[in-house]
C-alpha cells in the first residue's frame, strides 16, 4: 500500500499523504495532544523505517489533523495507531480515513486487525460501525493513568 488512497476528506483543503521521517516530530506532537499514553517521535520513526504505512492528514495550512499507522502482515494488516486531533474530532475523520485505507488494501489482505483500550468506548463504537468484531481480550495490556493496567480488546475486520 504505497500510493495515496482515494480520500474524500471531511475537511476542505486537507491532504492525505504517506508520512516520512521528516514528519515524525509532527506525528508525536499530534499524539501528545490527543492520547493519554502517546507515541514518541522515536516510535513513529521506527514505524517509518520498518516499512509500515504511516499516513498523515494535514489541513491546508500544514497542521496535522490525523494519522494512522498500518503494519503489513502476510495475509492481514494491523492498525497500530489512529489519532485525531482533539479540535478535529466528531467530524467523521477517523471513519473516513480508516474506510479509505481499508478500501485500498491489496487483494491478498484477508483482514484488518487492531487492539483498543477496553475503556475507549468511542473508538470501539467506531470500529464496530466499520464492521470490526470483538474477538477477545488481552488482560492488563495497557498502562493506565493511575498506575494500574487496562485490558485491550482485540478486534478484526474480515475483508473477503
C-alpha positions in Angstrom: 0.0 0.0 0.0 2.3 2.8 -1.2 0.1 5.1 -3.3 -2.1 7.7 -1.8 -5.7 6.2 -1.3 -8.7 7.9 -2.8 -9.8 10.0 0.2 -12.9 12.2 0.3 -11.9 14.4 3.2 -14.5 15.8 5.5 -12.0 18.7 5.9 -11.9 21.0 2.9 -8.4 21.5 1.6 -6.9 18.7 3.7 -4.2 16.5 2.2 -3.7 12.8 2.9 -0.2 11.5 2.3 2.3 8.9 3.4 4.4 10.3 6.2 8.2 10.1 6.2 11.0 10.5 8.7 10.6 14.3 8.4 7.1 14.1 9.8 7.8 12.1 12.9 8.1 15.1 15.2 4.7 16.4 14.0 3.1 12.9 14.4 4.4 12.7 18.0 3.1 16.2 18.8 -0.3 15.2 17.4 -0.2 12.0 19.5 0.7 14.0 22.7 -2.3 16.4 22.1 -4.7 13.5 21.8 -3.7 10.5 23.8 -3.1 9.7 27.4 -0.2 7.4 26.5 1.1 8.9 23.3 3.6 7.5 20.8 7.0 9.2 20.8 8.9 10.6 17.8 11.1 7.5 18.0 8.2 5.1 17.8 6.9 6.9 14.6 10.5 6.9 13.2 10.8 3.2 14.0 7.5 2.5 12.1 8.5 4.5 9.1 11.9 2.8 9.0 10.3 -0.7 9.4 8.2 -0.1 6.3 4.8 0.4 8.0 2.3 2.6 6.1 2.2 5.8 8.1 -0.5 8.2 6.9 -0.8 11.9 7.8 -3.8 14.0 7.2 -2.9 17.7 7.2 -5.0 20.9 7.0 -4.4 23.3 4.1 -2.1 25.3 6.5 0.0 22.2 7.2 -1.4 21.5 10.7 -1.6 17.8 11.5 -5.2 16.7 11.8 -5.0 12.9 12.0 -2.7 10.0 11.4 -2.9 6.2 11.0 -0.1 3.6 11.1 -0.7 0.3 9.4 1.7 -2.7 9.7 1.6 -5.2 6.9 1.4 -8.9 7.8 1.5 -11.9 5.4 -2.3 -12.0 4.9 -3.5 -9.1 7.1 -2.8 -5.6 8.1 -2.7 -4.4 11.7 -3.7 -0.9 12.7 -1.1 0.1 15.2 -2.2 3.7 15.8 -5.0 6.0 14.9 -5.0 9.6 16.2 -7.3 12.6 15.5 -6.5 16.0 16.9 -9.0 16.9 19.7 -10.0 20.0 17.8 -11.0 18.0 14.8 -12.9 15.2 16.5 -16.6 14.3 15.9 -16.4 15.2 12.2 -16.1 11.6 10.8 -12.4 12.0 10.1 -11.3 8.6 11.7 -14.2 6.8 10.0 -13.4 8.3 6.6 -9.6 7.7 7.0 -9.9 4.1 8.0 -12.5 3.3 5.4 -10.3 4.8 2.6 -7.3 2.9 3.8 -9.1 -0.4 4.0 -10.6 0.0 0.5 -7.0 0.4 -0.9 -5.5 -2.7 0.7 -4.0 -5.2 -1.7 -6.2 -8.2 -2.7 -4.2 -10.7 -0.7 -5.1 -9.0 2.5 -7.8 -11.0 4.2 -8.4 -9.0 7.3 -7.6 -5.9 9.3 -6.6 -6.4 13.0 -6.3 -4.0 15.9 -6.4 -3.7 19.6 -8.1 -0.9 21.5 -8.3 0.1 25.2 -11.3 -1.6 26.8 -12.4 1.8 28.2 -12.2 3.6 24.9 -15.9 3.3 24.1 -15.9 5.9 21.3 -13.2 4.0 19.4 -14.8 0.6 20.0 -18.1 2.0 18.7 -16.3 3.5 15.6 -14.7 0.2 14.8 -17.9 -1.8 15.3 -19.6 0.7 13.0 -17.0 -0.1 10.3 -17.7 -3.8 10.6 -15.0 -4.9 13.1 -15.9 -7.6 15.5 -14.5 -8.1 19.0 -12.5 -11.3 19.1 -11.0 -11.4 22.6 -9.2 -9.6 25.4 -5.6 -9.2 26.4 -5.8 -8.7 30.2 -3.9 -5.8 31.8 -2.2 -4.9 28.4 -2.1 -1.1 28.5 -0.8 1.2 31.2 -3.5 3.3 32.8 -3.2 6.8 34.2 -3.5 5.7 37.9 -0.6 3.2 37.6 -2.9 0.3 37.1 -3.4 -1.7 33.9 -6.2 -1.7 31.3 -7.4 -4.5 29.1 -7.0 -4.5 25.4 -9.9 -5.6 23.2 -8.8 -7.5 20.1 -10.8 -6.7 17.0 -10.8 -7.8 13.4 -12.4 -6.9 10.1 -12.7 -9.7 7.6 -12.3 -8.3 4.0 -13.4 -11.3 1.9 
